[in-house]
Amino acid sequence: MTTFLLATSSVHVTAAGADYLLNRLDPKGDDDIVVVAVTDSDAPSRDAGDAVNVARSRLASFMPTTETRDGAPLTEILAAVDEHDPDELLIGPHRGADDSDGVGSTARALLARVDCPVVVLPLP
């Protein structure tokens, strides 16, 4: 059994995570998917809820566990990693800010601090 943790704050990251997972999961397997949507004070409050809805819809046959958390993305994602002990962490490359030039500060910090494999999902 593999536990995947998809950390997201947008429908774009969630959709990319669903695409990644759908190509890897066995419909008859016993993998666990945990989707943690973080509401950051700098983002619209509905973004995390929309992200969870996309996960529930796109990954319905795998019955993902979903959580919505309020707080700093790095803090909340690290807490989720501690709680769920995933085999693989899926994250977006950056918040999606117009001035982003690749991998953002939260993604960089996660890459440096977690012990499990981290997949940085490509966004369209």
Secondary structure, DSSP 8 states (H G I E B T S, - for coil): --EEEEEESSHHHHHHHHHHHHTT--TTS--EEEEEEEE-TTS-THHHHHHHHHHHHHTGGG--EEEEEES-HHHHHHHHHHHH--SEEEE-SS---TT--SS-HHHHHHHHH-SS-EEE----
